[in-house]
Amino acid sequence: MRKRKNRTRTTLIVLGALVAVICLGGFAAVVAFRQSLDQNIEKLADPFADIKDRPAPAPTNPDASNEAVNILVLGSDSRISAGDPSQWQAGAQRTDAIMLVHLPADRKSAQVVSFPRDSWVPIPGHGEAKINAAFSYGGPALMIETVEQLTGVRIDHFALTDFTSFTTLTDALGGVLIRIPEDIGDGKKVQFTAGVHNMSGEEALAYTRQRHGLANGDFGRAQRQQNWMRSILAKVNNNRNDVPMMTSFFKAFSESVAVDEGLTMDRIQALYMSARGLSTNDVVFLTAPHNGTGRSADGQSIVVLNRELLDPLMASFATDTAAPFVEEHKAELAVLPPTVK
């Protein structure tokens, strides 16, 4: 296993790049360079090996050519390589963003659900705690086990990133277009004026990290993260034939992600080929249903998940019926709106 510095990255990069590669590809160089790209990607020791009592895979249609795929994507604040167990320090890593990506077997859509990092959930072997503590307590394996037990969804692949490479990937695309509906600031250094902005990496980083000044705080921050992903998907989709730009983008992606051993470039390429008909509008972003914030028994500020909505939503992921479920219940679900404050 290879050790590499500064290898855990932000969810924004991994998810945006993964969805772009899988769903919006069309770039011939991915095939030509996939071996070299695969060598750049850090591989994690099998995080699924020791997990017991896992959910069943989604039911498959023997006449279908594809299977449903679920990918858990994390953004960590740690600079310690999750791929090197000797560097692991219990309690030193937290995850700022936690997202579950569902790619249905029919490859006609994709659904992405963000879990607020302060969601109060059972963590195997540790009782109840904020969901991001699972990564701190036990790394990728415990986070996967926690999400699987919470949702009943079997995770097929895992990806990890950190904030350092956010600017690199965004700048590789020449910036991304993000609409600001009104002037907004945090009263300090961050200030955005109304209009459409072609944001550089540093500007997009400030946009996605802003919390103060947003009416809905961390929930608004999560929506901004999703809005960035949507913007980067649109940029890739609109420039898929720009060979220099896409070469830069995919090289930056390969140097910015740690994944499970099974998520090779060959696997990513196969997923792309099966989903190459998707457009940006086919990817739906949601926030896990919740009842707002509350207090734990020991006084921590937490997010209280709404299990009455979350459980059937996750059941639709597990049974590969997410697209019709979201369409039927989008008025009740926190679907990302066309314009984000």
C-alpha positions in Angstrom: 0.0 0.0 0.0 1.3 3.4 -0.9 1.7 6.2 1.6 1.0 9.7 0.3 0.9 13.1 2.1 -2.1 15.3 2.2 -4.3 12.6 0.7 -7.6 12.8 2.4 -9.7 15.3 0.5 -13.0 17.2 0.6 -16.2 15.5 -0.4 -16.8 18.3 -2.9 -13.9 17.2 -5.1 -14.5 13.5 -4.9 -18.2 13.6 -5.5 -18.1 16.2 -8.2 -15.4 14.4 -10.0 -16.9 10.9 -9.5 -20.3 12.0 -10.7 -18.7 13.9 -13.6 -16.6 10.9 -14.6 -19.3 8.4 -14.1 -22.3 10.3 -15.4 -21.0 13.1 -17.7 -17.8 11.7 -19.2 -17.4 11.4 -22.9 -13.7 12.1 -22.8 -11.7 9.6 -24.8 -8.5 10.4 -22.9 -9.9 8.7 -19.8 -9.6 5.4 -21.6 -6.1 6.2 -22.9 -4.8 7.5 -19.6 -6.7 5.4 -17.2 -3.7 3.3 -16.2 -1.7 6.3 -15.3 -4.7 7.9 -13.6 -5.3 4.7 -11.6 -1.7 4.8 -10.4 -2.3 8.3 -9.0 -5.3 7.4 -7.0 -4.6 6.3 -3.4 -6.1 3.0 -2.6 -7.4 2.3 0.9 -7.1 -1.1 2.6 -10.4 -3.0 2.1 -12.7 -1.1 4.4 -15.5 -3.7 4.0 -13.5 -6.7 5.0 -14.4 -6.9 8.7 -17.9 -5.5 8.6 -20.5 -8.1 9.6 -24.3 -8.2 9.2 -24.3 -6.0 6.1 -27.5 -5.0 4.3 -28.4 -7.1 1.2 -27.5 -5.7 -2.2 -30.3 -4.0 -4.1 -32.4 -6.6 -6.0 -31.2 -7.2 -9.6 -33.1 -7.8 -12.8 -31.5 -10.8 -14.6 -32.4 -9.2 -17.9 -30.7 -5.9 -17.0 -27.2 -5.1 -18.1 -26.3 -3.0 -15.0 -26.7 -3.1 -11.2 -27.5 -0.3 -8.8 -24.4 1.2 -7.2 -24.1 3.1 -3.8 -21.0 5.2 -3.1 -20.3 6.7 0.3 -18.2 9.9 -0.1 -16.6 11.7 2.8 -14.8 15.0 3.3 -12.3 14.8 6.1 -10.5 17.6 7.9 -7.5 15.3 8.4 -4.2 15.5 6.6 -3.3 12.0 7.8 -3.5 9.4 5.1 -6.4 7.0 5.7 -4.6 4.6 3.5 -1.7 4.0 5.9 -2.9 2.3 9.1 0.3 3.2 10.9 -0.6 6.9 10.6 -4.1 6.5 12.0 -4.7 8.5 15.2 -8.0 7.7 16.9 -9.8 11.0 17.6 -7.7 13.0 15.2 -10.0 12.9 12.2 -13.5 14.2 11.6 -15.7 14.4 8.5 -17.1 17.8 7.5 -19.3 16.3 4.8 -21.0 12.9 4.4 -22.8 12.0 1.2 -24.4 8.9 -0.2 -24.6 8.6 -4.0 -27.1 6.3 -5.6 -26.8 5.3 -9.3 -29.9 3.3 -10.2 -29.6 0.2 -12.4 -31.5 1.8 -15.2 -28.9 4.6 -15.3 -31.5 7.2 -16.0 -30.8 9.3 -12.9 -28.6 9.7 -9.9 -29.5 10.7 -6.3 -27.2 12.3 -3.8 -28.1 12.7 -0.1 -26.1 14.8 2.3 -26.1 13.8 6.0 -25.5 16.8 8.4 -22.3 16.1 10.2 -24.0 16.7 13.6 -26.8 14.1 13.0 -27.3 12.1 16.2 -27.1 8.4 15.3 -26.1 5.0 16.9 -22.4 4.2 16.2 -21.6 0.5 16.6 -19.6 -0.1 19.8 -19.8 3.5 20.9 -23.5 4.3 21.6 -25.1 7.4 20.2 -23.0 10.3 18.9 -22.7 12.7 16.1 -22.3 10.8 12.8 -19.0 12.3 11.9 -17.5 10.8 15.1 -17.7 7.4 13.5 -14.8 8.3 11.2 -12.9 9.6 14.2 -13.5 6.5 16.3 -12.7 3.9 13.6 -12.0 5.3 10.2 -13.6 4.3 6.9 -14.8 0.8 8.1 -16.7 2.2 11.1 -18.2 5.0 9.1 -19.4 2.6 6.5 -20.8 0.3 9.1 -22.5 3.2 10.8 -24.2 4.5 7.6 -25.2 1.0 6.6 -26.9 0.3 9.9 -28.5 3.7 9.9 -29.9 3.5 6.4 -30.2 -0.2 5.6 -28.3 0.6 2.3 -25.4 -1.6 1.2 -22.4 0.5 0.4 -20.5 -0.6 -2.7 -17.7 1.9 -2.8 -16.1 4.5 -0.6 -14.2 7.7 -1.4 -12.4 10.2 0.8 -11.0 13.7 0.2 -10.1 17.0 2.0 -10.3 20.8 1.5 -6.7 21.2 0.2 -7.5 20.0 -3.3 -10.7 21.9 -3.7 -9.0 24.9 -5.3 -6.9 22.7 -7.6 -9.9 20.9 -9.2 -11.9 24.0 -9.6 -9.1 25.9 -11.2 -8.4 22.9 -13.5 -11.8 23.7 -15.0 -11.1 27.5 -15.3 -13.5 28.2 -12.4 -17.2 27.3 -12.0 -20.3 29.4 -12.6 -22.4 30.0 -9.4 -25.4 32.3 -9.1 -25.7 34.4 -5.9 -29.3 35.6 -5.6 -28.7 38.5 -3.3 -25.8 40.3 -1.6 -24.7 38.3 1.4 -21.8 38.4 3.8 -20.7 37.0 7.2 -19.9 40.4 8.6 -16.2 39.7 8.4 -14.1 38.7 5.3 -16.6 36.8 3.2 -18.8 38.9 1.0 -20.7 37.9 -2.2 -22.6 40.3 -4.4 -25.8 39.3 -6.4 -25.2 37.9 -9.8 -23.5 35.0 -11.7 -19.9 34.6 -10.7 -17.2 32.5 -12.4 -15.6 31.5 -9.1 -11.9 30.5 -8.8 -10.9 27.7 -6.4 -10.3 30.1 -3.6 -13.6 31.9 -4.1 -15.5 28.6 -4.3 -13.8 27.4 -1.2 -14.9 30.5 0.7 -18.4 30.2 -0.7 -18.8 26.6 0.4 -17.3 27.1 3.9 -19.3 30.2 4.8 -21.7 29.6 7.7 -22.3 32.9 9.3 -24.7 35.2 7.4 -26.8 32.2 6.2 -30.3 32.1 7.5 -30.2 28.3 7.9 -26.6 28.0 9.1 -25.0 24.6 8.5 -27.9 23.4 6.5 -27.4 26.3 4.1 -23.7 25.5 4.0 -24.5 21.9 2.9 -26.7 23.2 0.1 -23.9 25.4 -1.1 -21.6 22.4 -1.2 -24.2 20.6 -3.3 -24.6 23.7 -5.5 -20.9 23.6 -6.2 -21.2 20.0 -7.3 -24.0 20.8 -9.6 -22.0 23.7 -11.0 -19.0 21.5 -11.6 -21.1 18.9 -13.3 -22.5 21.5 -15.6 -19.0 22.8 -16.4 -17.8 19.3 -17.3 -20.9 18.6 -19.3 -20.5 21.8 -21.3 -16.8 21.3 -21.9 -16.4 17.5 -22.3 -14.8 18.0 -25.7 -12.2 20.5 -24.5 -9.3 18.1 -24.4 -6.8 20.3 -22.5 -9.3 21.2 -19.9 -10.5 17.7 -19.4 -7.0 16.4 -19.2 -6.2 18.8 -16.5 -9.5 18.0 -14.7 -9.0 14.2 -14.7 -5.4 14.5 -13.7 -6.3 16.7 -10.7 -9.1 14.3 -9.8 -6.7 11.3 -9.8 -4.3 13.1 -7.5 -7.1 14.2 -5.2 -8.9 11.1 -4.0 -8.5 8.0 -1.8 -10.9 5.2 -2.6 -11.5 1.5 -1.8 -9.4 -0.9 -3.7 -12.4 -1.9 -5.9 -13.0 1.6 -7.3 -10.3 1.4 -10.0 -10.3 3.6 -13.1 -11.4 0.5 -15.0 -14.4 0.4 -12.6 -15.1 4.1 -13.0 -14.8 3.8 -16.7 -17.3 0.9 -16.7 -19.7 3.0 -14.6 -19.3 5.9 -17.0 -20.0 3.8 -20.1 -23.2 2.5 -18.5 -24.4 6.0 -17.5 -23.1 8.2 -20.3 -26.6 9.2 -21.3 -27.2 11.2 -18.0 -27.3 15.0 -18.0 -26.7 17.4 -15.2 -30.5 17.7 -14.7 -30.7 14.0 -14.1 -28.7 14.3 -10.9 -30.9 15.2 -7.8 -29.3 16.5 -4.6 -31.1 16.2 -1.2 -30.4 16.8 2.4 -31.3 13.9 4.8 -34.7 14.6 6.3 -34.4 16.2 9.8 -36.4 18.0 12.4 -33.8 20.7 13.0 -31.4 21.0 15.8 -31.7 19.8 19.4 -29.6 18.8 22.4 -28.3 15.4 23.3 -28.6 14.1 26.9 -25.0 15.3 27.6 -25.8 18.8 26.2 -24.3 18.7 22.7 -25.9 20.6 19.9 -27.1 18.0 17.4 -29.2 17.5 14.3 -32.3 15.4 14.9 -33.0 13.2 11.9 -36.6 12.7 10.8 -36.9 8.9 10.7 -40.4 9.0 9.3 -39.1 10.5 6.1 -35.5 9.2 6.2 -36.4 5.5 6.6 -38.6 5.3 3.4 -36.1 7.4 1.5 -33.3 5.1 2.4 -35.5 2.1 1.7 -35.9 3.4 -1.8 -32.1 3.5 -2.2 -31.9 -0.1 -0.9 -34.5 -1.4 -3.3 -33.4 0.8 -6.2 -36.6 2.7 -6.4 -35.2 6.1 -5.4 -36.1 8.0 -8.6 -39.8 7.5 -8.4 -39.8 7.9 -4.6 -38.1 11.3 -4.8 -40.3 12.4 -7.6 -43.4 11.5 -5.6 -42.3 13.0 -2.3 -40.1 16.0 -3.5 -42.5 18.4 -1.8 -41.7 16.8 1.6 -38.0 16.3 0.9 -35.2 18.9 1.1 -34.3 18.8 -2.6 -31.7 21.3 -3.7 -33.6 24.3 -5.3 -32.5 25.8 -8.7 -31.0 28.9 -6.9 -29.2 28.6 -3.6 -28.7 31.6 -1.3 
